[in-house]
Every structure is written in C-alpha cells, then in structure tokens.
Amino acid sequence: MRLQITLRAAVSAIFCLVLFYLVPTALEILLGAIWGPNVYILFGDAVGCAFIAALNWRIGIGLYLVLTFTEKLLLQDGIVDPVLMPWLTDLVPAAALAVMSAAMTASAQTIRSSIRVWDGCSDSYNSGE
C-alpha cells in the first residue's frame, strides 16, 4: 500500500513538472525568439505562480514578484545568459507545485486507505464478529 501511495505521489509530481515547467518554458523560448528576452521575465513564472495563487494568493503573487525582480536583475546585469534564463527561473514555481501536488496526493491516498480500514473495522464490529 505504501509503495502505491509513493508511486501515485511521484506520478503527480512528474505531471506537474511537465505541465508547469516543460510546456511554459518551451512556449517562452518560442515567444522569446520573436519578442526578445523580456518575455522570459514576464511569461514563464506567470503560469506556475497563477496556479500557486489559486491555492494561496499571497504566496503566488509574492513568489511571482520576487522571481520577476530577480530575473530582471539577472538579465540586466548579464549574470545569466538569456538562453538559459527560462530553464532556470521557471523551475522554481514548477518545483513548488510538484512538491505540493505530491504531498496532497500522498495525504489523500493515506486518508482513503485509513477510511477503508476504519470501514472494515466498523463492519466487523457491527456484525458482532
């Protein structure tokens, strides 16, 4: 049972990384080729941070502002190559969502298995066994 919970949590985390890291980063790179590196600052983090904001608006907005400011400084000062920027910075909200998703999946699975055990106990108690 524990292995099944761990596998479901891992699949959930991988799904989040694909959805909130690979897809937005690929779009960001395509748009960056057309409109320039400022797209890297505004777009990629917006997707992941918007979903975090749906769960907790203060964390989502705060994370977006911190990441946007950091990206602006990194690009402006030439610390990070514009080609690497989306791959580095989009990882933060995607990793946060992956961890949250894995934790919620594991919690839900643990609760479900506990309810099943409890139902089994109450059934045997009610039947007089």
Buried (B, 14 or more C-beta within 10 A) or exposed (E): EEEEBBEBBBEBBEBBBEBBBEBBBEBBBEBBEEEEBBBBBBBBBBBBBBBBBEEEEEEBBBBBEEBBEBBBEBBEEEEBEBEEBBBBBBBBBBBBBBEBBBEEBBEBBEEEBEEEEEEEEEEEEEEEE
